[in-house]
């Protein structure tokens, strides 16, 4: 559920009717999303298949129950804007749970940047969120990597340099 919560916050949503949805931009992402959903006992159905937009998925049953659980975890329902708070449960979660959340969030929101020849390559996370959200995200990312100084972000966007970039790369495996 932690990985689904991260995906919901990063590139999904919970609409006003209490239906959670997730975006998968590629076949690899679809398989990862299905794996996370399956691990939580959720079967997905595709709700949007459009050449101009990424595919969208939702639960095939009990959508409002799942959405309410995810909303409790993420604080999300409706528009993702500057009022969305960073999930509080991560402050108290074990490091492996926090790291898994961060890896999903970075995989979904992060964009590779080459540093433009001036600095080393980094992964950038930009979002239209509050400063409090950015600060909490920054704190969580720094908490789960070995070199906290490799995660920077006095303002948006947040930048992740090596070695933290490698530590947060890819989707976590779950059993």
N, C-alpha and C positions, 0 to 999 in steps of 0.2 A: 504494500500500500504506500510505503514511503516513496518509492520510485514513481508510482502513479500520481502522488501528490506533487512531486517535483515537476512532472510532465504537465500536469494541469496548470500549475502556476507559470511554467515557462512557455508552453505553446499549446495550451488547451483552454478550457474555460468551464464555467458552470453558469448556465443561463438562468433567467428569472423563473423558469418552470422547473428548476432543479434537475437539469439534465447535464451531466458531465460530458465534455467532448475533448478529443485529442487530435492533433494534427500529426501526420506522418508524411514527411517530404520524399521518402524513398522506400524502396522495398526492404532495405536493411532496417530502417526505422520502424516500418510496419511490423516486421518480425519481432523486434525488441519490444515494442508496445504490446503486441499480442502475448509475448512471453510474460511480461509483467502482469497483464490482465489475467492471464491463465493462472498464474501463481496466486492471485487473489480470488480465484474462483469466478472470474468474470469473462463472459464471452462477448466479443466485440462485433458490431455491425458497421459497415461503411455507410456513412450518411451523405457524403459528397464525393463525387468522382467527376472532376472537371479538368480539362487539359490546362486551363489557365491558373488553377489554384491547387494547392496540395490536398491530398485525400484527408477526409475527416472521419473519425470513428466515435462511437458512443456505445454504452453497454446495451446488450439486447434485452435485458430484464432488470427490474428493480433499480432503474436509473435514478429515481429521486432519492432512494435510500443511500445509494453510493455517493451521490452528489452531496447529500447532507453530511456524510462522514468526511468526504474530502473538503468540504467547506469548513468543517470544524477544525481540520488539520491545517488548512491553508488560509482561512479567513476570506476566501474568495467566493463571491457570487455576483453575477452581473458583470459590468465593465471592469476590465483591468486598467486601472488608472493610478493616479497619485495617491488614492486613498487606500489601496491594497497594502497591507502590512506584510512583512516577512514572517513566515511561520514561527510561532513561539516554541513549539515543541522541540525544535532543533537545538534550542539553548540547553536543553536537559537530556538530549539524546546521546547515546554512546557515539564515539568518534566514527565507527564504521557506518552507522545509520546516517550521520551528518555527511560523511564523505560520499556515500551513495547518492544522497540527495543532490549534493554539489555536482557530482559527475553527470547526472541526468540533466540538471539545470544548465551546466556549461555545454553539454553536447547539444542541447536544444537551442540555447540562446547565443552561444559563443560563435564568433566569426574570426577566422584566421586572418591576421594582418602580418605583412612581411617586414614591418618596421621602416619601410621606405628608405632603406640603406643607411639610415641615421642611427637606428638602434636595433636590437635583436628582435626577431619575430615574436609575436605575442598573440594571445587569444583575447578578443575583446567582447565584452558584454555590454550592450546598450539597451536601455529600456526607459519608458516613460513612467517612472515610478518616483516616489518621494525620496528625499534625502535620507530619511530614516530607513527606508527599504534598502537603499544603497549601502548605508553604513552597516546594517545587519547582514546583508549579503556579503559584504567585504569581510566582516568579522567571522562569519561562518566559513568562508573560503580559507581565510588565514588560519582558522582553528584546525582544519583537517589536512593541511600540508606541512611538510617539514620546514620549508623556508618561507615564513610568513611575509618577508620583504619582497618575495617574487609576485605577490598579489598587490596591485596598486589601484587606487581610485579615490583621490581626494574629491573628485566630482565624477559625474558620468562622462565617459564610459569607464567601467572597471576593466583593468588589463591584467592578464595572467601571463607571466614570463616563466621561462625554465628556471628551476626544475619543477615548479608547481604545475606548469602546463602539462607536462608528461604525467604527473601524479593524478591529474583530474581528467585525463584523456579517456574517451570511450565510455560506453555504457557499462555499468557494473553487472556482473553475473549474479543472479539470485537462484536459490534452490527452490 
